[in-house]
Every structure is written in structure tokens, then in C-alpha cells.
Amino acid sequence: MAFWSEIMKLKQFHPQFQVLYGQHFPIEVRHYLAEWIEQQPWCSINITPSNENLARNLLDTMVSELQKVSSHTPFPMKCKLNEYAAFLKKMYDQQPLELVKIMNLLLMQENQLLQELRQTSVSVVSPVSLPAQSVSTVDNKRMKQEDANVLQQLTPLNNLIKTIQMYRSAIQQINEALDHEQQQLPQSAQHPQQAPSPQAEFTKREEHIKQQKSTCDDHRRKRNYSILEAVRSLEQVQGLVLNMIQNWKRRLQLSGNGAYFEDNLGSLQEWCDKLAEMNCQIQQELRLISTQEDIGIDQISAVPEKLSSLLNNLVRSAFLVEKQPPQVLKTQSKFSSTVRFLLGVKLNSPKPPVVKAIIITEQQARVMKQHGNIHSENTGEIMNNTSLLEFSNATKTTSASFRNMSLKKIKRSDRRGTESVTEEKFAVLFSSELGITGSEMKYHVQALSLPIVVIVHGSQDNNATATILWDNAFSEIGRLPFHVPDRVSWSQMCDTLTMKFMAEVQAIQGLCKEHFVFLAQKIFDEQRYSMEDFQNRVVSWSQFNKENLPGRTFTFWQWFDGVMELTKKHLKEYWNNGLILGFVSKQYANRLLNQRVNGTFLLRFSDSEIGGITIAWIDDSEKGGRQVYNVQPFTTKDLTIRSLGDRVRDIERLLYLYPNKPKDEAFKKYYTKEAKGKDGYLHAGVKTTVNDEQTQVGAQPVVDSPVSQPYGVFTAPEIPGWPQVPCNPSTVNYDKGDATVTSSISVPPNTMMAMNPDEDFTNIIQSHLIDPFQSENDMEVNSYYEGDQFVRGVENLTVPSESELNELLSMNPMDLVNSTEF
């Protein structure tokens, strides 16, 4: 009753749940049968005719439970609940699967609405999500309930098999008794006029034999009926177990997007073993039936074929991919996979069967789904593609492990329209020939992996991941490979994004309502400010990862993936501790900051750059009034040089993390302890500044060296032909309210450096100007605002030629009078 009891606590939102149920299903029934409803395997029942009996059982039980509950309620409610019981019976008796469909839909929408209401009641700076432990508990309860349902149905099936065996034993005993009696009858018993015994004795024996035959015939009829019931029950419970296998596969696929995955193959293996055993027991009973019987034999004539079909379906379903190959697969790269057979104890083969792996196209997978085989056309070549299916005594499992496979080459098919190579799907097909104890058949089993996108270069990984993310999130059980809808609801997309973000970043904080509003604004290019404005919208695959965002050179997914990469590498702890507001627009950040005191700042992901985070703060404006300033976004490269915590410490104008937490209190544990010089050397560091603040590195006063030698003083000269960039931020126009940030190492004008006159000037230049950057391509002299774009100084620098450097190095350092900055 976990869900409904939580809903009951949200009294202010009860009207919304009343609207949700409306005319679809009586909300009173949901309330009074809350615990029973939440324990039933609604989502495990596929809407197929074979599951109609299971659905009818649920309907009958629901009506029965409702009648029981009504007997303990006040008279008015008792009458109402009894009316609902009659209504449900009348409404769904002819189509019980509709009840399953309605309950699945209502419970899903109920859960979705509950999540939205949770987010509504949470502060903007406290995004929440269900903790993994809570999800784990829910999954465990659901799987335990599924196991209980299987066990509940296996018990009567087992009793039916025992009944069949009992009738067979009784029939055998009666036949033996009849044979004995007929042998004891004197020959004259067949001719009463010649019998020496009285007529009455003969008649009595004859009546007894007739009675025994009648009893035997009645046992045969009841046995046959029990066989038919057992087969129907076996089919029903097997359908439930196979649905559980399909759900396991679906959960495994969703785990590729970050969903919590609880592996319950152990219990599934147990159920498959029991089903196979019971199937063989019924077949054994059929083989023991005499072919000379003529009582109701036609009733069970089709049973052997039915049992064979059920066993065949079970064997094929029990062969599955336990460990999936990587869904983004690069050619020439090693990968592994494992297939498992859940009926390993029934395996009947003198040698371990060989399992073979091949790669097939989406079209070949569709042909296999429809016709059971594929074209022999070669799609690609997998190295080390065979393994033995072996039983492990340690784990009591039967599996084949492929540890060193690699895709040597791939043959691509003709693509449709604008489809790119990163939208083309393949799959690995595992196959083998198996024998089962109790069956003379050889079973050709196949297991298809999840969809795979094959790439040949790392630059394709981002778009390939988008294809897999969409397929994992929105595919359906039993689909035709590998069909997915081209459009999905925005709420589904939100669930997918927060799931992927939390898994990729290993975050304990998910995304909140305000984040989803910003993401919707971005993907739909609409400036609306309420989640309700987007809740009925649908998002297309093209909007997700084919069309560039308006005014940008990248897609929505490429931008979102860049944010995840940045957060995963540099910002995970900040995010988990609620220090990053993250997915909000510049306008929304301005609105929040304008309500706070000067020096209040927040951290948000860059809207204009892939994988960037920026600092926005409120302060006085040079033109009067107040203004929100935005620091140029920090990328992975920037945060590798200096951490976010240290950059926040560097900028003295930042005082309070939004809404009002002192900066040092929020970020102190992320500050790096300032290093000191070693062996007499002065420490050179990096400091982040904005506006008229200045970044200095190693600009220390001249001190005595441990080695007593005379020193000279020189200033760095200007290099001919090397364009200068604005290095004093105070000269830059800030009309737009955006601040530049200098996060590089530089030598300010007229910096004085201690130098040994005998020391080679080349080494001085190398040690003071080049080494700190590691390479000339890493030097960022400055960053400034130009038009509507942030510009990094390094991007406009012309690297000096070798002759210019030689000219500089040939100068007498004591004669240099000009100064510059690098």
C-alpha cells in the first residue's frame, strides 16, 4: 500500500487523483483494495488471448475481495462497494484483459503524477529523485510478488498431476482385479445353464465386474479431464513465467540507460526447471495410457502436440543473453558477452554444445522474428565467435562466455533517407543445437542481443549513444526489431534524461521541475515558464539529435551529453551537494539573483557552449543600479587547470551561494591548499580574476637566492609580428553584463624576474614562459567579450616563427627595455 498511502498524505492534491480516475475506474475501489491492487502482477500480463484466463482470475478475485471488504464497512459504503463489485463483473467479464489494460494505465499515470507532485513541492535548489535503495525495495517487492503468483499457480498444477497419477494407479489396480476375477470364473460361468454353482452367485459376480468396469471408465473420464486441466494450467503458468523473462529482458535494456536492475534469473531458472519437469510428467502419463482405450481418448488426442509445443517454446525462451555486448561497438575493439540456458539441468548432450555468434542487420533480425531464420548474406565478421555451453557446479548455472570477441569488419546496408551510419542498428545473434532430457527432439535455439550501433571512430560515439538511448527508452516488449516510435511524450523524455544523467554522473540528485522547464524551452525553442505548458507536448527524434538547436551548431543531445561529461569528470561532488543549480536559463538566473543581495551567485550550465559551466552573480553596475554578470563558461580544459572550488574562491566579488549561503561555508572543503615553493624555488600558481582584477603567476618579489651570486634585472621584450590582445579587462566593454575571466598564466607588464647573468636567456624564456603551459597550443593569454560571442585570446594569436624567436633569443637581455605579455 506504499503508493496509495503516500498519495493519501498529499491531501491538497487529492482532486488531481480524482480527475485521473474519473470514469475509468471507481476510486473507492482503488482506496479500499489498495494493498491488494499493488500486489497484483498487472504489468506482467501481456494483452494476448492466451492470458485471458489469468485476467479473469484477477477479475473474480477483485470482485471477491471487494465483497469481503464491504462486509466490514458502514451500510451506505457497503451498498456502494457491492454495486461496484457487480459493475466490474458485468463490465469486464466478457473481456477481462481490458481490466488489466486499465489497471496498468492507471497505476502508471498514478506513479507519474506522484513523481510530478513530489517535484512540485521541492525547492528549486533541491532537485530530488527516488533513491536507489527505494527503487530496489520496490523492485524486490514486485519480483517477490511475481514469484508468489507463480508458486500459487504451480501448487494446483502439481496437485492436478498427482490426481492424474492417482487415477492411473486406480485404473491399473481395477484392471488387474478384473483380470484376476475373470481368470477365477469357471468356464461354465459363461454358460449359466451348465454352471454347477447357483445362478445367483454367477449374477453377483457378473454385476461386480460390470461395476468395476464402470468405475474404471469413470476414472478414465476424470483422468482425461484432469489432463486437459493440467495442460491449460501449465500453459497459463508458463505464460506468466515467459512474461517474467520478457520483463527481465526489458529491465536489462532499461539498465543500459541507467535504470536500477535487479537480476532475478535465479528464480526464473527455478520456475523453468519446474515447468519442464511438469511437462515431462504429463507426457509420461500420456505414454502410459493404453492405445486400446476407447473412453474419451479423442478428448486428449491433441494433448501430446500441445505439450511438445509448450516445451519447445520454453526451451527457446530459456536461451538468452545474460551479459550484453556493448551497444556502441567499435570495430577492431575487443568485447565480451555471455549467454545462459535456464534449463541447464535438463541438458542432454554427450559433449557441451557449441554456441556461435554472428552479427546481423536490423532487416535480418526482422526476418528472423517473422520466419525463424535469416538470409545467409554475410553482414560482418566476428573473431573468436564460438564458445561451449557448460554447466558450473559452483553457480549451478549453464552458460557460454565469449571473452575476446572483436568485430573485424562490417557491411552496411542501404540507409533510408537522411539516416546516418550512427542510426543504423545491428545485433549479435547467438545460436546452438540442444537436446533435452525427456524429449527426443533437437532444439535449434537462438538469442538476439540488444540493438548495437557499429562505429569506426570515437567521434561517432556521441550520436551512436543517442540512437541507443532512444531505443532503450522507448522500445516495447515483443516489438518487430528494432522499431521505436519517432515521437514520444515530453514526460517520457524527462524520465529518460534524469535516469541517464543520474547513472552517467553517479548522482544522488536528479533533475527537478525547473530543470525540465529549461530543457523544454531549449528543445522546443519556446519561452514558456510552466511545466504544464509542455506536459502534453511530444518530442521527435529529429528534435532530439538530428536538427541543430536554433542558433547553434550542435543538437540537443550533443549539448546534454556535454553537460554530463563535464559533471562526471569535474562537478559530481558539487552537484550531489546541491551547489549547482545547473539546468536553468540566463533569464531565470537573472530573475532569481535580482531578488538577492549583491555578491549572491549561482552556478548554471552554459546554454551556448557544449560542456561548460558559468557563474552568474548580482552586483552594482557602473551605469548605476544593479546588474547580473555572467563569467565566461569553464570547460573541462579549464577545470583541469584549476578546479571549480578554487575558481569560486579566487573571485572576491562572489559572497553568497544562492539563496544566501556564505561562499566559504559552501565551498571550503573544495579549496585546494596553496602549495609552497620547494628547494628554494618560488611557487608559481594560477588565479582566476574578472573585470579589473589581475591574474598573476610567479610575480613574487626578488629575494636572495640560496646560492650567493649576483643578479640582474630585465623586462620581457615585445616580439615583432606577435599581435597583442587586451589583457586588462577594465578596458573591455561590458554593456551586455557579461564578465571575462582570465584563467591562464601570464607575465604582467614590467614584471621583474631574478636572473643569473651567466644563465642562458633561452632557459629563462623556456622556464618562465613556455613550461607552465606545457605546449604553445595550451596557452590562453586572455578571454574577452566580442559582440555576442565569448572569445579566447589564444584563438587569435599568431604563433611566432622560428626566425622571430631566434631574433628574440639573440638579443642582449640587459639591453631590453620594452615589455609585453604572452
ZAMARGU-4260 file (C-alpha; in steps of 0.2 Angstrom, whole numbers, plus 5000, padded with zeros to 4 digits):
<rodrens>
0) 5000/5000/5000 | 5016/5011/4999 | 5010/5021/4984 | 4992/5024/4989 | 4997/5028/5007
5) 5009/5041/5001 | 4995/5049/4990 | 4984/5050/5005 | 4997/5061/5014 | 4996/5074/4999
10) 4978/5080/5004 | 4980/5096/4994 | 4982/5086/4978 | 4968/5073/4980 | 4957/5082/4967
15) 4970/5078/4954 | 4969/5060/4958 | 4950/5060/4957 | 4952/5068/4939 | 4964/5054/4935
20) 4952/5040/4939 | 4936/5049/4933 | 4925/5037/4924 | 4939/5024/4921 | 4939/5015/4937
25) 4930/5018/4954 | 4942/5027/4965 | 4933/5020/4980 | 4939/5003/4974 | 4957/5009/4972
30) 4956/5015/4990 | 4948/5000/4999 | 4958/4987/4989 | 4975/4997/4988 | 4986/4984/4996
35) 4978/4970/4985 | 4979/4980/4969 | 4998/4985/4972 | 5002/4967/4975 | 4995/4960/4958
40) 5006/4957/4943 | 4997/4969/4931 | 5012/4973/4922 | 5017/4955/4920 | 5002/4951/4910
45) 5004/4954/4891 | 4987/4958/4882 | 4986/4942/4872 | 4971/4929/4871 | 4982/4916/4880
50) 4982/4927/4896 | 4963/4929/4896 | 4961/4915/4910 | 4974/4924/4921 | 4965/4940/4918
55) 4948/4933/4923 | 4955/4925/4939 | 4961/4943/4944 | 4944/4950/4940 | 4935/4936/4950
60) 4947/4939/4965 | 4945/4958/4964 | 4926/4956/4965 | 4928/4943/4979 | 4940/4954/4989
65) 4928/4969/4986 | 4913/4959/4993 | 4924/4954/5008 | 4929/4972/5012 | 4911/4979/5010
70) 4905/4967/5024 | 4916/4977/5036 | 4911/4995/5031 | 4896/5006/5036 | 4880/5002/5027
75) 4880/5016/5014 | 4898/5012/5009 | 4894/4993/5009 | 4880/4996/4997 | 4891/5006/4986
80) 4905/4994/4986 | 4893/4980/4982 | 4887/4990/4967 | 4904/4992/4961 | 4908/4974/4963
85) 4893/4970/4952 | 4898/4984/4940 | 4915/4977/4937 | 4909/4959/4935 | 4897/4965/4921
90) 4909/4977/4913 | 4924/4965/4911 | 4918/4948/4912 | 4917/4946/4893 | 4934/4955/4891
95) 4944/4953/4907 | 4960/4959/4898 | 4953/4976/4897 | 4953/4977/4916 | 4972/4973/4915
100) 4975/4986/4902 | 4965/4999/4913 | 4974/4995/4929 | 4991/4996/4920 | 4987/5013/4913
105) 4980/5020/4929 | 4995/5014/4940 | 5007/5020/4928 | 4999/5038/4927 | 4997/5037/4946
110) 5015/5035/4948 | 5019/5048/4936 | 5008/5061/4944 | 5015/5057/4961 | 5033/5060/4954
115) 5027/5077/4947 | 5019/5082/4963 | 5034/5077/4973 | 5045/5088/4962 | 5032/5102/4964
120) 5033/5103/4982 | 5053/5103/4982 | 5063/5119/4982 | 5071/5125/4966 | 5089/5122/4973
125) 5084/5104/4980 | 5081/5093/4965 | 5076/5075/4971 | 5073/5058/4964 | 5069/5041/4971
130) 5085/5034/4980 | 5092/5018/4973 | 5088/5010/4989 | 5069/5014/4987 | 5069/5008/4969
135) 5077/4992/4974 | 5064/4989/4988 | 5050/4992/4975 | 5058/4980/4963 | 5061/4967/4976
140) 5043/4968/4982 | 5037/4966/4964 | 5048/4952/4960 | 5043/4943/4976 | 5025/4945/4972
145) 5028/4938/4954 | 5037/4923/4962 | 5022/4921/4974 | 5010/4921/4960 | 5020/4908/4950
150) 5021/4897/4966 | 5002/4900/4969 | 4998/4893/4952 | 5011/4879/4952 | 5003/4872/4968
155) 4986/4867/4960 | 4995/4861/4944 | 5006/4850/4954 | 4990/4843/4963 | 4982/4840/4946
160) 4997/4830/4941 | 4996/4820/4957 | 4977/4817/4953 | 4982/4811/4936 | 4994/4799/4943
165) 4981/4793/4956 | 4968/4789/4943 | 4981/4780/4933 | 4986/4769/4948 | 4967/4766/4952
170) 4964/4761/4934 | 4979/4749/4934 | 4973/4741/4950 | 4955/4739/4944 | 4961/4731/4928
175) 4972/4719/4937 | 4957/4715/4949 | 4946/4712/4933 | 4959/4701/4925 | 4960/4691/4941
180) 4941/4689/4943 | 4939/4684/4925 | 4953/4671/4927 | 4944/4664/4943 | 4927/4662/4934
185) 4924/4644/4930 | 4922/4640/4912 | 4903/4637/4915 | 4901/4654/4921 | 4900/4659/4903
190) 4885/4647/4901 | 4874/4648/4916 | 4863/4633/4911 | 4878/4622/4913 | 4886/4630/4929
195) 4886/4619/4944 | 4885/4635/4956 | 4869/4643/4959 | 4863/4656/4947 | 4863/4670/4960
200) 4882/4668/4963 | 4885/4670/4944 | 4874/4685/4943 | 4883/4693/4958 | 4900/4691/4950
205) 4894/4697/4933 | 4887/4713/4941 | 4903/4716/4951 | 4913/4715/4935 | 4902/4727/4927
210) 4903/4739/4941 | 4922/4738/4941 | 4922/4742/4923 | 4910/4757/4925 | 4921/4763/4939
215) 4937/4761/4928 | 4928/4771/4914 | 4923/4784/4926 | 4941/4786/4932 | 4947/4787/4914
220) 4935/4801/4910 | 4941/4811/4926 | 4959/4807/4922 | 4957/4814/4904 | 4948/4829/4911
225) 4962/4832/4924 | 4975/4830/4910 | 4966/4844/4900 | 4965/4855/4915 | 4983/4852/4919
230) 4988/4857/4901 | 4978/4873/4902 | 4986/4877/4919 | 5003/4873/4913 | 5000/4884/4898
235) 4994/4898/4910 | 5008/4897/4922 | 5021/4896/4908 | 5014/4911/4900 | 5017/4920/4917
240) 5035/4914/4918 | 5039/4919/4900 | 5031/4936/4903 | 5043/4937/4918 | 5058/4933/4906
245) 5052/4946/4894 | 5051/4959/4908 | 5068/4954/4914 | 5075/4957/4896 | 5066/4974/4896
250) 5073/4979/4913 | 5090/4974/4907 | 5088/4985/4892 | 5082/5000/4903 | 5098/4997/4914
255) 5108/5002/4899 | 5100/5020/4901 | 5104/5019/4920 | 5088/5011/4927 | 5090/5001/4943
260) 5091/4982/4938 | 5088/4968/4950 | 5093/4951/4942 | 5081/4938/4946 | 5087/4924/4934
265) 5089/4913/4949 | 5071/4911/4952 | 5067/4911/4934 | 5078/4896/4931 | 5069/4888/4946
270) 5052/4891/4938 | 5058/4885/4921 | 5065/4869/4928 | 5048/4865/4937 | 5038/4869/4921
275) 5049/4857/4911 | 5048/4844/4924 | 5029/4845/4925 | 5028/4845/4906 | 5038/4829/4905
280) 5027/4821/4919 | 5011/4824/4909 | 5019/4817/4894 | 5024/4802/4904 | 5006/4799/4909
285) 5000/4800/4891 | 5013/4787/4886 | 5006/4775/4900 | 4988/4776/4893 | 4984/4761/4883
290) 4981/4763/4865 | 4966/4751/4866 | 4956/4763/4877 | 4940/4770/4869 | 4933/4780/4883
295) 4936/4799/4879 | 4953/4796/4870 | 4948/4808/4857 | 4947/4822/4871 | 4966/4821/4874
300) 4972/4817/4856 | 4979/4834/4853 | 4987/4835/4870 | 5004/4827/4865 | 5006/4840/4851
305) 5001/4854/4863 | 5014/4849/4876 | 5028/4847/4863 | 5024/4865/4858 | 5024/4871/4876
310) 5041/4863/4879 | 5048/4869/4863 | 5043/4887/4867 | 5050/4885/4885 | 5067/4879/4878
315) 5069/4893/4866 | 5064/4906/4879 | 5076/4899/4892 | 5091/4903/4880 | 5095/4921/4882
320) 5109/4934/4883 | 5114/4937/4901 | 5128/4949/4898 | 5125/4960/4883 | 5139/4966/4871
325) 5142/4984/4871 | 5128/4993/4862 | 5140/5006/4854 | 5153/4994/4847 | 5169/5000/4838
330) 5177/4989/4825 | 5193/4981/4829 | 5190/4983/4848 | 5188/4968/4860 | 5172/4965/4868
335) 5164/4951/4879 | 5146/4943/4881 | 5138/4929/4890 | 5123/4918/4885 | 5114/4907/4898
340) 5102/4892/4897 | 5089/4892/4911 | 5086/4873/4908 | 5104/4868/4910 | 5099/4853/4922
345) 5089/4846/4908 | 5103/4847/4895 | 5105/4831/4887 | 5121/4830/4877 | 5137/4819/4877
350) 5148/4834/4874 | 5145/4853/4878 | 5135/4861/4864 | 5144/4874/4854 | 5137/4892/4854
355) 5141/4903/4839 | 5139/4922/4837 | 5136/4931/4821 | 5132/4949/4818 | 5116/4953/4808
360) 5107/4969/4802 | 5090/4976/4808 | 5082/4969/4792 | 5089/4951/4795 | 5083/4952/4813
365) 5065/4956/4807 | 5065/4941/4795 | 5071/4930/4809 | 5057/4937/4821 | 5044/4933/4807
370) 5050/4917/4800 | 5063/4910/4812 | 5078/4910/4800 | 5089/4923/4792 | 5096/4926/4775
375) 5114/4919/4773 | 5121/4935/4767 | 5137/4940/4777 | 5135/4956/4787 | 5151/4956/4796
380) 5165/4946/4803 | 5167/4942/4822 | 5183/4935/4828 | 5183/4922/4842 | 5164/4919/4839
385) 5162/4902/4847 | 5161/4895/4865 | 5155/4880/4874 | 5139/4879/4884 | 5144/4872/4900
390) 5137/4869/4917 | 5145/4876/4933 | 5144/4867/4949 | 5149/4882/4959 | 5135/4893/4952
395) 5123/4879/4947 | 5121/4888/4930 | 5124/4884/4912 | 5132/4897/4901 | 5143/4901/4887
400) 5156/4915/4889 | 5163/4925/4875 | 5178/4934/4882 | 5189/4940/4867 | 5177/4944/4853
405) 5181/4958/4841 | 5171/4964/4825 | 5184/4964/4811 | 5173/4971/4798 | 5155/4977/4795
410) 5145/4978/4779 | 5132/4992/4780 | 5115/4991/4771 | 5107/5005/4761 | 5101/5018/4773
415) 5084/5026/4772 | 5083/5045/4768 | 5094/5055/4779 | 5098/5041/4791 | 5116/5042/4796
420) 5128/5027/4800 | 5125/5031/4818 | 5107/5027/4816 | 5109/5010/4808 | 5106/4996/4820
425) 5114/4979/4821 | 5113/4964/4833 | 5123/4949/4838 | 5114/4933/4836 | 5119/4918/4847
430) 5113/4901/4841 | 5116/4882/4846 | 5108/4865/4844 | 5102/4857/4861 | 5095/4841/4867
435) 5083/4840/4882 | 5081/4825/4894 | 5064/4818/4892 | 5062/4823/4874 | 5069/4815/4858
440) 5069/4832/4848 | 5084/4843/4844 | 5080/4861/4848 | 5088/4875/4837 | 5089/4889/4850
445) 5093/4907/4846 | 5096/4923/4857 | 5097/4940/4850 | 5107/4954/4858 | 5100/4971/4861
450) 5102/4983/4847 | 5120/4988/4843 | 5127/5003/4833 | 5144/5000/4825 | 5156/5014/4824
455) 5174/5015/4817 | 5180/5031/4825 | 5177/5039/4843 | 5170/5055/4835 | 5154/5044/4831
460) 5151/5039/4849 | 5140/5053/4854 | 5127/5051/4840 | 5128/5032/4842 | 5124/5034/4860
465) 5109/5045/4856 | 5102/5031/4845 | 5104/5018/4859 | 5097/5029/4872 | 5081/5032/4862
470) 5080/5013/4858 | 5082/5008/4876 | 5070/5020/4882 | 5055/5019/4870 | 5055/5001/4863
475) 5041/4989/4868 | 5041/4971/4873 | 5038/4960/4858 | 5041/4973/4845 | 5047/4970/4827
480) 5066/4973/4828 | 5071/4987/4831 | 5055/4998/4829 | 5054/5013/4840 | 5042/5027/4839
485) 5048/5043/4830 | 5039/5054/4843 | 5037/5052/4862 | 5029/5062/4876 | 5039/5075/4884
490) 5036/5067/4901 | 5044/5051/4894 | 5059/5061/4888 | 5061/5069/4905 | 5061/5052/4914
495) 5074/5046/4902 | 5085/5061/4904 | 5085/5061/4923 | 5088/5042/4923 | 5103/5044/4911
500) 5110/5059/4920 | 5110/5051/4937 | 5118/5035/4930 | 5131/5043/4920 | 5136/5056/4933
505) 5133/5043/4948 | 5122/5057/4955 | 5111/5056/4970 | 5102/5071/4965 | 5090/5070/4950
510) 5083/5084/4939 | 5068/5094/4946 | 5053/5103/4938 | 5063/5119/4934 | 5076/5109/4925
515) 5063/5101/4914 | 5056/5118/4910 | 5073/5124/4904 | 5076/5109/4894 | 5059/5110/4886
520) 5062/5128/4882 | 5078/5123/4874 | 5072/5108/4863 | 5055/5116/4858 | 5063/5134/4856
525) 5048/5141/4866 | 5050/5153/4880 | 5036/5147/4892 | 5039/5146/4910 | 5027/5132/4917
530) 5029/5113/4916 | 5010/5112/4912 | 5014/5122/4896 | 5024/5107/4890 | 5016/5092/4898
535) 5005/5087/4883 | 5019/5090/4870 | 5028/5077/4860 | 5047/5077/4856 | 5053/5069/4840
540) 5069/5060/4836 | 5074/5074/4824 | 5072/5087/4838 | 5082/5076/4850 | 5098/5073/4839
545) 5096/5077/4821 | 5092/5095/4820 | 5104/5108/4827 | 5097/5119/4841 | 5092/5136/4835
550) 5107/5147/4833 | 5119/5133/4837 | 5130/5121/4829 | 5125/5106/4839 | 5110/5096/4843
555) 5100/5095/4860 | 5108/5078/4864 | 5126/5084/4860 | 5123/5098/4872 | 5116/5087/4886
560) 5129/5074/4884 | 5142/5088/4885 | 5135/5093/4902 | 5135/5075/4908 | 5153/5073/4903
565) 5158/5089/4912 | 5149/5085/4928 | 5155/5067/4928 | 5173/5072/4927 | 5174/5088/4937
570) 5157/5093/4946 | 5150/5077/4953 | 5153/5081/4971 | 5147/5099/4969 | 5131/5093/4960
575) 5127/5080/4974 | 5129/5093/4987 | 5117/5104/4979 | 5129/5118/4975 | 5125/5118/4956
580) 5108/5125/4950 | 5113/5118/4933 | 5099/5117/4920 | 5092/5135/4921 | 5092/5149/4908
585) 5101/5165/4909 | 5084/5174/4911 | 5079/5163/4925 | 5095/5165/4934 | 5094/5184/4932
590) 5076/5183/4940 | 5082/5173/4955 | 5098/5184/4958 | 5089/5201/4957 | 5079/5196/4972
595) 5095/5194/4982 | 5109/5205/4989 | 5124/5210/4980 | 5138/5196/4979 | 5125/5182/4978
600) 5130/5170/4964 | 5124/5153/4957 | 5131/5140/4945 | 5122/5135/4929 | 5127/5125/4914
605) 5131/5135/4899 | 5117/5137/4886 | 5128/5142/4872 | 5143/5130/4874 | 5145/5111/4874
610) 5151/5106/4891 | 5153/5122/4900 | 5148/5129/4917 | 5146/5148/4921 | 5145/5158/4936
615) 5131/5172/4937 | 5131/5185/4951 | 5122/5201/4956 | 5132/5217/4959 | 5132/5236/4957
620) 5133/5242/4939 | 5145/5255/4933 | 5130/5264/4925 | 5120/5264/4941 | 5108/5252/4948
625) 5112/5233/4949 | 5117/5221/4936 | 5119/5202/4934 | 5136/5197/4927 | 5140/5180/4919
630) 5158/5173/4919 | 5164/5165/4903 | 5160/5146/4904 | 5173/5135/4911 | 5175/5119/4901
635) 5184/5103/4905 | 5200/5110/4900 | 5198/5125/4911 | 5193/5114/4926 | 5208/5103/4923
640) 5220/5118/4926 | 5210/5124/4941 | 5196/5117/4950 | 5179/5125/4951 | 5180/5127/4970
645) 5197/5136/4968 | 5190/5147/4955 | 5175/5152/4966 | 5187/5156/4980 | 5198/5167/4968
650) 5184/5179/4963 | 5182/5190/4978 | 5166/5198/4972 | 5157/5181/4975 | 5150/5181/4993
655) 5134/5171/4994 | 5129/5155/4985 | 5111/5157/4981 | 5100/5159/4990 | 5110/5165/5005
660) 5124/5153/5010 | 5141/5161/5013 | 5153/5156/4999 | 5167/5149/5011 | 5154/5138/5020
665) 5148/5130/5004 | 5164/5128/4995 | 5178/5127/5009 | 5180/5109/5008 | 5184/5110/4989
670) 5198/5123/4991 | 5215/5117/4986 | 5228/5120/4999 | 5240/5133/4992 | 5257/5125/4989
675) 5274/5132/4994 | 5290/5133/4985 | 5302/5119/4987 | 5321/5118/4987 | 5322/5137/4987
680) 5311/5139/4972 | 5296/5152/4972 | 5279/5144/4969 | 5270/5149/4953 | 5251/5147/4954
685) 5236/5151/4944 | 5222/5163/4950 | 5205/5167/4942 | 5200/5185/4940 | 5187/5195/4932
690) 5185/5214/4927 | 5199/5224/4935 | 5206/5210/4945 | 5223/5204/4938 | 5229/5186/4936
695) 5247/5184/4942 | 5258/5169/4942 | 5275/5169/4950 | 5276/5188/4951 | 5285/5187/4968
700) 5297/5200/4975 | 5315/5197/4972 | 5323/5188/4986 | 5340/5181/4990 | 5344/5165/4982
705) 5351/5151/4992 | 5366/5152/4980 | 5376/5168/4983 | 5378/5175/4965 | 5375/5192/4958
710) 5358/5195/4949 | 5352/5207/4935 | 5335/5213/4931 | 5327/5213/4914 | 5309/5216/4907
715) 5301/5205/4894 | 5303/5212/4877 | 5289/5214/4863 | 5290/5201/4850 | 5289/5208/4832
720) 5274/5202/4822 | 5265/5195/4838 | 5248/5204/4839 | 5243/5209/4856 | 5227/5205/4864
725) 5218/5216/4878 | 5225/5210/4894 | 5217/5222/4905 | 5199/5218/4907 | 5195/5236/4913
730) 5196/5242/4895 | 5183/5229/4889 | 5165/5235/4886 | 5153/5226/4897 | 5137/5233/4891
735) 5130/5216/4890 | 5133/5212/4908 | 5145/5198/4904 | 5162/5197/4913 | 5178/5190/4906
740) 5188/5178/4916 | 5207/5176/4915 | 5211/5158/4919 | 5229/5157/4912 | 5247/5160/4916
745) 5254/5177/4911 | 5268/5189/4915 | 5261/5206/4918 | 5270/5221/4911 | 5287/5226/4918
750) 5287/5210/4928 | 5304/5209/4936 | 5312/5192/4936 | 5328/5187/4946 | 5341/5181/4934
755) 5359/5175/4935 | 5369/5184/4922 | 5378/5168/4917 | 5361/5159/4914 | 5356/5156/4896
760) 5342/5168/4892 | 5334/5153/4882 | 5332/5144/4898 | 5324/5159/4906 | 5311/5160/4892
765) 5308/5142/4892 | 5306/5140/4911 | 5296/5156/4914 | 5285/5157/4899 | 5284/5141/4890
770) 5285/5127/4903 | 5270/5132/4913 | 5259/5130/4898 | 5266/5113/4893 | 5264/5117/4875
775) 5261/5133/4865 | 5244/5127/4860 | 5238/5126/4878 | 5242/5145/4881 | 5227/5155/4885
780) 5233/5173/4886 | 5216/5181/4890 | 5197/5180/4886 | 5186/5194/4882 | 5168/5198/4875
785) 5167/5202/4857 | 5149/5205/4850 | 5138/5191/4855 | 5152/5178/4857 | 5165/5175/4870
790) 5182/5175/4863 | 5198/5167/4870 | 5214/5176/4867 | 5223/5161/4862 | 5212/5158/4847
795) 5218/5175/4839 | 5236/5173/4842 | 5249/5171/4829 | 5262/5159/4834 | 5279/5167/4831
800) 5290/5160/4818 | 5307/5151/4821 | 5316/5166/4815 | 5307/5178/4826 | 5311/5168/4841
805) 5329/5167/4836 | 5329/5186/4834 | 5322/5187/4852 | 5335/5175/4859 | 5349/5183/4851
810) 5346/5199/4860 | 5356/5205/4875 | 5344/5204/4889 | 5352/5218/4899 | 5348/5230/4884
815) 5329/5225/4883 | 5318/5240/4888 | 5301/5235/4880 | 5288/5224/4889 | 5274/5213/4884
820) 5263/5200/4890 | 5262/5182/4882
</rodrens>
